């Protein structure tokens, strides 16, 4: 491709089309750009366009397209062709830094990301002058340029925080330090001086604080692996200035926004991180600065408000104290009883309070609340930091801390008892404080594995958790209900089994709570209880112990899926699957009733219900088998007319997944499903639904999926389902005999004989070896155990077909009587000799012939 005006114009037109909301216009343009991106000069045309175009939208579009192009193509993979020619690589590296620094911020960010992607591959060996070019820009005095350099350096160097130590890594860091550390320090000092000069100029301070945040982030990255000699020599400069910044008035640059952290809060947060890094890793060198930082951060904590915008700052400040208090060097700072009491009263308790913002999230943004609370993404919350501080203090002062906090817990519970409807937040804080105090070691899979022996968890459970859960009204005090259920999840290994067994029917009741958080926690708690192991690694609860609750358990789980906001709730789905796994034989009588009930419930809420559940599960590589479980169960147990209007949409969802993310597990599940569909609704119905989605799709499915992939199906029942389904396609689908699909008849028959006689194809592509498949229920193989729940011998075609080989022979005989001469001709002329021999054996065993 030439660097010509005509090509620039063509590129502009196609980029415009990629922004069109109409997929008929957008997708062909995207395909065109993908088809030409391998040509020489393509990336240079993009860079020329974002430099010279007069249209800002096109410039931004070109910058995003360029970044994504670099992301896809820059890495050179061994034994694969180089996707970008060397001349283009050289030209890009020669021009991109200048172009990035002279671009508006929106484009600068895209190009900065592109530089960091290139840098990860080429720096320093293949791009030795990058640092020099960047450092020289510090002299410009233009903070738009300087911040562009800092942002790019941050994206390049932040990987030092996450990589294993190695000689190669340290060589690179040393090279960076030699070129970058002194200019960065000088820039740091100069920027702080400018802050004093422009103390009354808010717009100037905003730019300068943006620079200081990036400088502080770079300090963290460059110091993470080891303490560099340069920073040790210049520690006084950095620490004194960090301390000065920490003590700046919070009202500086204050905005009216109560939610979004301001620049000063972000800067102080990063300085807390930097101080925590030094306190943890370089405690000897940092020791003389530490008391000043503890004082500054303590003052910061007791003077900072409860507004959401301060959350990151407060949590990082508390995390600093947590990291300090668990180090032997600093033990003396905390051992005074008054200090411990003060920390509890002024830092821990206030930051464990359930605020209005938390209540709003609980009620209106429940999915995010659950994600943060259950899945451990609450790392930046005040509560999580306060909890970590409690644990840190308990490392050396477990007795005194437990005594002090026990007094606070009792006081909170007494306040709650005076007026529960008004003071319920006191009990919430008490439960959280007990949880923090008792939790010494925890995993997501097993809950608390090591507890504080000074806390009587069983007594607290009986006196303060069970009463809330036993309340007849599952919708009363939803936050406390969620707290109680979470307590069960966390301390399930510390609470005696008899108490856990008492809690199971209570949890089942709470599956009907209106609060999404409460019924989700109830489902998750049940799933966790059912995975617990007892002696000999058997499940802690036997099917016999759970059997009295089976009907109400499964009924409530299925009903929970139809509650507002829960049609796609993965925790409920996992609880359903885990229940099936645990109960197996006990649930057999309920399967038809429950599936019917579930489907009717979902149909009542239309697409958000039925299609929402399927779409969520089918889209997940880890959970798609659960989607097929529901699908197969509905086909087996529901009257056809009840799902007629949804069939096409279900197949479209399946085809989208096949097209976008095909895996062996998905194909095996898909083959079982379509053959069960064929058995239940008829071969012609399967052909018509395929061709109704897209003309000739039936043939494509036969040719591209069924015939080549059927050998992958594993499990006796699955193979039987597929065999009976394919037999129907061969013998009960008229288009297979008198249309262009006829050419696929013999290959389909041969693939079926292969399914009977050849070994299973158990090869799995390399990239699929790490797809997570939980130990979920059912029969036969791990993959297929979810096809149908219940006894291992459960066979949905058992009453119809005993021996699928005999069934094939009988069905072929019946077909041959309807069209004499055709079947023997097709078999004898096209079927592989070995397959023909097997087929003759089936015919003899069935005592039939082909006419």
Secondary structure, 3 states (H helix, E strand, C coil): CCCCHHHHHHHHHHHHHHCCCCHHHHHHHHHHHHHHCCCCCHHHHHHHHHHHCCCHHHHHHHHHHHHHHHHHHCCCCCCCCCCCCHHHHHHHHHHHHHHHHCCCHHHHHHHHHHHHHHHHHHCCCCCCCHHHHHHHHHHHCCHHHHHHHHHHHHHHHHHHHCCCCCHHHHHHHHHHHHHHHHHHHHHHHHHHHHHHHCCCCHHHHHHHHHHHHHHHHHHHHHHCCCCCHHHHHCHHHHHHHHHHHHCCCCCCCCCCCCCCCCHHHHHHHHHHHHHHHHHHHCHHHHHHHHHHHHHHHHHHHHHCCCCHHHHHHHHHHHHHHHHHHCCHHHHHHCCCHHHHHHHHHHHHCHHHCCCHHHHHHHHHCHHHHHHHHHCCCCCCCHHHHHHHHHHHHHHHHHHHHHHHHHHHHHHHHHHHHHCHHHHHHHHHHHHHHHHHHHEEEEECCCEEEEECCCCCHHHHHHHHHHHHHHCCCCCCCHHHHHHHHHHHHHCCCCCCHHHHHHHHHHHHHHHHCCCHHHHHHHHHHHHHHHHCECHHHCECCCHHHHHCCHHHHHHHHHHHHCCCCCCCCHHHHHHHHHHHHHHHHHHHHHHHHHHHHHHHHHHHCHHHCHHHHHHHHHCCCCCHHHHHHHHHHHHHHCCHHHHHHHHHHHHHHHHHHHHHCCCHHHHHHHHHHHHHHHHHHCHHHHHHHHHHHCCCHHHHHHHHHHHHHHHHCCCHHHHHHHHHHHHHHHHCCCHHHHCHHHHHHHHHHHHHHHHHHCCCCCCCCHHHCCCCCCCCCCCCCCCHHHCCCCCCCCCCCCCCCCCHHHHHHHHHHHHHHHCCCHHHHHHHHHCCHHHHHHHHHHHHHHCCCCC
